[in-house]
């Protein structure tokens, strides 16, 4: 109702209007400024990297986490631009998952622990003051895990949800498809058992982000999702507890084809489409100022009555 009384033609601010209304629903109040922002980047290694599914060696996961810590990565810059603090969480660097082509990626207990750890991280950030949380990740070969999750949850053919990730060539792409198909044939994870999907083909950082999403929704904190990996985590969270879906904001559309399938499953329309495929939370950080703009326009703009401006006849 307030949005329709602001001094503008109805609908003239497009998606920002929809976003402001969604924020009001998430928070249970007229959205104001959202100054306390955090980007949470979760990192873990993947045993399936041994199958040659990434353009980079597994050692890069730990090296990039060190880069985050020293402030030299893209997400460090973009978090500063967005006025957000950056939290990097080691969910399993050096002690990640098993090779999903040969064995379940995780035990059920490990998947549950990772979910709970993600929820605990959200609680820690919320207790420090949090209006808006953005998700990010780091993990060599984690687009393979996300593709497997996307195929398992949507039922789509593997070839339609697999992309080039960090930049593999045509032979690498074919190998990646074959590896995921082998893993899905071996484990047969079903869409009705999201924890089973995580166990079979998931990752510790993906499970951690799913737990963070669930806990954020429970605390009425909006979640700004990054790209494909974050989308896979959100899809798992949604399958576990669909009540979290209204708290999700898709920051951007990844260049990875599987991301579109996950967005469709979640009923989300991304705010940006910049051809990004970096991860780290880069797209989510870019989305944070748009969410802030939607909230402040809704709260700070005058209504026709307040401004003494005639409404349309």
C-alpha positions as CSV (number, residue, x, y, z in Angstrom):
1,X,0.0,0.0,0.0
2,X,2.8,2.4,0.8
3,X,4.6,1.6,-2.4
4,X,1.6,2.6,-4.4
5,X,1.4,6.0,-2.7
6,X,5.0,7.0,-3.3
7,X,5.7,10.0,-5.6
8,X,6.1,8.1,-8.9
9,X,3.9,6.2,-11.4
10,X,3.1,2.8,-10.0
11,X,5.6,0.2,-11.2
12,X,8.0,2.8,-12.6
13,X,10.9,1.5,-10.3
14,X,10.3,-2.0,-11.6
15,X,12.0,-4.8,-9.7
16,X,13.0,-2.4,-6.9
17,X,9.4,-2.1,-5.9
18,X,8.9,-5.8,-5.8
19,X,12.0,-6.2,-3.8
20,X,10.9,-3.5,-1.2
21,X,7.6,-5.4,-0.7
22,X,9.4,-8.7,-0.4
23,X,11.8,-7.1,2.2
24,X,8.8,-5.9,4.2
25,X,7.4,-9.4,4.3
26,X,10.7,-11.0,5.3
27,X,11.4,-8.5,8.1
28,X,7.8,-7.9,9.2
29,X,8.1,-4.1,9.0
30,X,8.5,-1.3,6.5
31,X,12.1,-1.8,5.3
32,X,14.6,0.8,6.3
33,X,18.3,1.1,5.8
34,X,20.1,-2.3,6.0
35,X,23.6,-1.1,7.1
36,X,24.8,-4.2,8.9
37,X,25.8,-6.5,6.0
38,X,28.0,-9.5,5.8
39,X,29.4,-11.7,3.0
40,X,30.0,-15.2,4.3
41,X,32.4,-17.2,2.1
42,X,32.6,-20.9,2.9
43,X,35.5,-22.9,1.6
44,X,36.2,-26.7,1.2
45,X,38.0,-29.2,-0.9
46,X,36.4,-31.8,-3.1
47,X,37.7,-35.3,-3.7
48,X,36.3,-35.4,-7.2
49,X,39.0,-32.9,-8.2
50,X,41.2,-36.0,-8.7
51,X,39.1,-36.8,-11.8
52,X,40.4,-33.8,-13.7
53,X,37.2,-31.9,-13.7
54,X,38.7,-28.4,-13.0
55,X,41.2,-26.2,-14.9
56,X,43.0,-25.7,-11.6
57,X,44.7,-28.0,-9.1
58,X,43.0,-28.7,-5.7
59,X,45.8,-26.8,-4.0
60,X,44.2,-23.5,-5.2
61,X,41.4,-23.8,-2.6
62,X,43.8,-23.3,0.3
63,X,45.8,-20.7,-1.7
64,X,42.7,-18.6,-2.4
65,X,41.6,-18.8,1.2
66,X,44.9,-17.3,2.1
67,X,44.3,-14.6,-0.6
68,X,41.0,-13.8,1.0
69,X,42.7,-13.5,4.4
70,X,45.3,-11.1,3.0
71,X,42.6,-9.0,1.3
72,X,43.7,-9.6,-2.3
73,X,40.7,-11.3,-3.9
74,X,37.8,-9.9,-5.9
75,X,35.4,-10.5,-3.0
76,X,37.6,-8.4,-0.7
77,X,37.3,-5.5,-3.0
78,X,33.6,-6.0,-3.7
79,X,32.7,-6.4,-0.1
80,X,34.4,-3.1,0.6
81,X,32.4,-1.5,-2.2
82,X,29.2,-2.9,-0.8
83,X,30.0,-1.7,2.8
84,X,29.9,-5.3,4.0
85,X,32.1,-7.2,6.4
86,X,33.7,-10.4,5.1
87,X,33.6,-13.7,7.0
88,X,35.6,-16.6,5.6
89,X,34.8,-20.0,7.0
90,X,37.0,-23.1,6.6
91,X,34.5,-25.9,6.2
92,X,37.0,-28.5,5.0
93,X,40.1,-27.1,3.3
94,X,42.5,-30.0,3.0
95,X,40.0,-32.3,4.6
96,X,37.1,-32.2,2.2
97,X,34.9,-34.7,0.6
98,X,35.6,-38.1,-0.9
99,X,35.6,-38.6,-4.7
100,X,31.9,-38.9,-5.5
101,X,32.7,-41.1,-8.5
102,X,34.0,-43.8,-6.2
103,X,32.2,-43.3,-2.9
104,X,29.6,-41.0,-1.3
105,X,31.1,-37.5,-1.0
106,X,30.1,-37.3,2.7
107,X,28.7,-39.4,5.5
108,X,25.3,-38.4,6.6
109,X,26.7,-37.4,9.9
110,X,29.3,-35.1,8.3
111,X,26.5,-33.5,6.1
112,X,24.4,-32.9,9.2
113,X,27.4,-31.4,11.1
114,X,28.1,-29.1,8.2
115,X,24.5,-27.9,8.1
116,X,24.6,-27.1,11.8
117,X,28.0,-25.4,11.5
118,X,26.5,-23.1,8.8
119,X,23.6,-22.3,11.1
120,X,26.0,-21.5,13.9
121,X,28.0,-19.2,11.7
122,X,24.8,-17.3,10.9
123,X,24.0,-17.0,14.6
124,X,27.4,-15.6,15.3
125,X,27.1,-13.0,12.6
126,X,23.5,-12.2,13.6
127,X,24.5,-11.8,17.3
128,X,27.2,-9.2,16.1
129,X,24.4,-7.3,14.2
130,X,23.1,-8.4,10.9
131,X,20.5,-6.9,8.6
132,X,21.4,-8.7,5.3
133,X,23.7,-11.7,4.6
134,X,25.3,-12.6,1.2
135,X,26.6,-16.1,0.4
136,X,29.8,-17.0,-1.3
137,X,32.1,-20.0,-1.6
138,X,35.5,-21.3,-2.7
139,X,36.3,-24.9,-3.6
140,X,38.1,-26.4,-6.6
141,X,35.7,-28.7,-8.4
142,X,32.6,-27.4,-6.6
143,X,30.8,-26.7,-9.9
144,X,30.9,-30.5,-10.3
145,X,29.2,-31.0,-7.0
146,X,26.7,-28.2,-7.8
147,X,25.9,-29.7,-11.2
148,X,25.4,-33.1,-9.6
149,X,23.0,-31.6,-7.0
150,X,21.2,-29.7,-9.8
151,X,20.7,-32.9,-11.8
152,X,19.6,-34.8,-8.7
153,X,17.1,-32.2,-7.5
154,X,15.6,-31.2,-10.9
155,X,15.8,-34.5,-12.8
156,X,17.4,-32.7,-15.8
157,X,20.0,-34.5,-17.9
158,X,23.5,-34.0,-16.6
159,X,24.7,-32.5,-19.9
160,X,22.1,-29.7,-19.6
161,X,23.3,-28.5,-16.2
162,X,27.1,-28.8,-16.6
163,X,29.3,-25.9,-17.6
164,X,32.9,-25.1,-18.0
165,X,33.4,-24.0,-14.4
166,X,36.8,-22.4,-14.0
167,X,37.5,-22.7,-17.8
168,X,37.9,-26.4,-18.8
169,X,38.2,-27.2,-22.5
170,X,35.9,-29.4,-24.5
171,X,37.5,-32.7,-23.4
172,X,37.4,-31.6,-19.8
173,X,33.7,-30.8,-20.2
174,X,33.0,-34.2,-21.6
175,X,35.0,-35.8,-18.7
176,X,33.1,-33.7,-16.2
177,X,29.7,-34.9,-17.6
178,X,30.8,-38.5,-17.5
179,X,32.1,-38.2,-13.9
180,X,28.8,-36.8,-12.7
181,X,26.8,-39.4,-14.6
182,X,28.9,-42.1,-13.0
183,X,28.3,-40.7,-9.6
184,X,24.6,-40.4,-10.0
185,X,24.3,-44.0,-11.3
186,X,26.4,-45.2,-8.4
187,X,24.5,-43.4,-5.6
188,X,21.1,-42.8,-7.1
189,X,20.2,-39.8,-4.9
190,X,16.5,-38.8,-5.1
191,X,15.0,-35.4,-5.0
192,X,12.8,-36.4,-2.1
193,X,15.9,-36.9,0.1
194,X,17.9,-33.6,0.0
195,X,20.2,-34.8,2.8
196,X,20.9,-37.9,0.8
197,X,21.7,-35.7,-2.2
198,X,24.2,-33.8,-0.1
199,X,25.7,-37.0,1.2
200,X,26.1,-38.6,-2.2
201,X,27.4,-35.7,-4.3
202,X,27.6,-32.6,-2.2
203,X,30.3,-30.5,-0.6
204,X,31.0,-29.3,2.9
205,X,30.8,-25.6,1.9
206,X,27.5,-26.3,0.1
207,X,26.1,-28.0,3.2
208,X,27.3,-25.1,5.3
209,X,25.7,-22.5,3.1
210,X,22.4,-24.5,3.2
211,X,22.5,-24.4,7.0
212,X,23.2,-20.7,6.9
213,X,20.2,-20.1,4.6
214,X,17.9,-22.1,6.9
215,X,19.0,-20.3,10.0
216,X,18.8,-16.8,8.3
217,X,15.3,-17.5,7.3
218,X,14.5,-18.6,10.9
219,X,15.8,-15.3,12.1
220,X,14.0,-13.3,9.4
221,X,17.3,-12.1,7.8
222,X,17.2,-11.7,4.0
223,X,19.7,-13.9,2.1
224,X,21.4,-12.5,-1.0
225,X,22.5,-15.5,-3.1
226,X,25.5,-15.5,-5.3
227,X,25.6,-17.8,-8.3
228,X,25.6,-21.5,-9.1
229,X,27.2,-23.0,-6.0
230,X,25.1,-20.7,-3.7
231,X,22.1,-21.6,-5.8
232,X,22.8,-25.3,-5.2
233,X,23.0,-24.7,-1.5
234,X,19.8,-22.7,-1.5
235,X,18.0,-25.5,-3.5
236,X,19.1,-28.0,-0.8
237,X,17.8,-25.7,1.9
238,X,14.6,-25.2,0.1
239,X,14.1,-29.0,-0.3
240,X,14.8,-29.5,3.4
241,X,12.4,-26.6,4.5
242,X,10.5,-24.8,1.8
243,X,9.5,-22.1,4.2
244,X,13.0,-20.6,3.7
245,X,12.2,-19.7,0.0
246,X,10.6,-16.2,0.6
247,X,13.9,-15.1,2.3
248,X,16.0,-15.7,-0.8
249,X,17.1,-12.9,-3.2
250,X,19.0,-14.0,-6.3
251,X,21.7,-11.4,-6.9
252,X,22.7,-12.5,-10.4
253,X,22.4,-15.1,-13.1
254,X,25.6,-17.1,-13.4
255,X,27.1,-18.1,-16.8
256,X,26.9,-21.7,-15.6
257,X,23.9,-23.4,-17.3
258,X,22.9,-25.3,-14.2
259,X,22.2,-22.1,-12.4
260,X,19.2,-21.3,-14.6
261,X,17.7,-24.7,-13.7
262,X,18.1,-24.0,-10.0
263,X,16.7,-20.5,-10.3
264,X,13.7,-21.9,-12.0
265,X,13.3,-24.5,-9.3
266,X,13.4,-21.8,-6.6
267,X,11.1,-19.4,-8.5
268,X,13.7,-16.7,-8.4
269,X,14.5,-14.0,-10.9
270,X,18.0,-12.5,-10.6
271,X,18.7,-8.8,-10.2
272,X,21.8,-8.8,-12.4
273,X,23.0,-10.6,-15.5
274,X,26.7,-9.7,-16.0
275,X,28.1,-13.0,-17.3
276,X,29.8,-13.6,-13.9
277,X,31.3,-17.1,-13.2
278,X,33.8,-16.4,-10.5
279,X,32.0,-17.3,-7.3
280,X,33.5,-16.1,-4.0
281,X,30.2,-14.2,-3.4
282,X,31.2,-11.6,-6.0
283,X,27.7,-11.4,-7.6
284,X,26.0,-11.3,-4.2
285,X,28.2,-8.4,-3.1
286,X,27.2,-6.5,-6.2
287,X,23.6,-7.1,-5.4
288,X,23.8,-5.7,-1.8
289,X,23.5,-2.0,-2.9
290,X,20.4,-2.8,-5.0
291,X,18.7,-4.3,-1.9
292,X,19.7,-1.3,0.1
293,X,18.4,1.0,-2.6
294,X,15.0,-0.8,-2.6
295,X,14.7,-0.5,1.2
296,X,15.6,3.1,1.4
297,X,13.4,4.2,-1.5
298,X,10.5,2.5,0.1
299,X,11.2,4.2,3.5
300,X,12.6,7.6,2.5
301,X,10.6,8.7,-0.5
302,X,7.6,10.9,0.2
303,X,4.1,9.8,-0.6
304,X,1.8,12.0,-2.8
305,X,0.0,13.2,0.3
306,X,3.2,14.1,2.2
307,X,4.7,15.9,-0.8
308,X,1.5,17.7,-1.9
309,X,1.8,16.2,-5.3
310,X,-1.4,15.4,-7.3
311,X,-1.9,11.7,-8.0
312,X,-2.8,10.4,-11.4
313,X,-6.5,10.6,-12.2
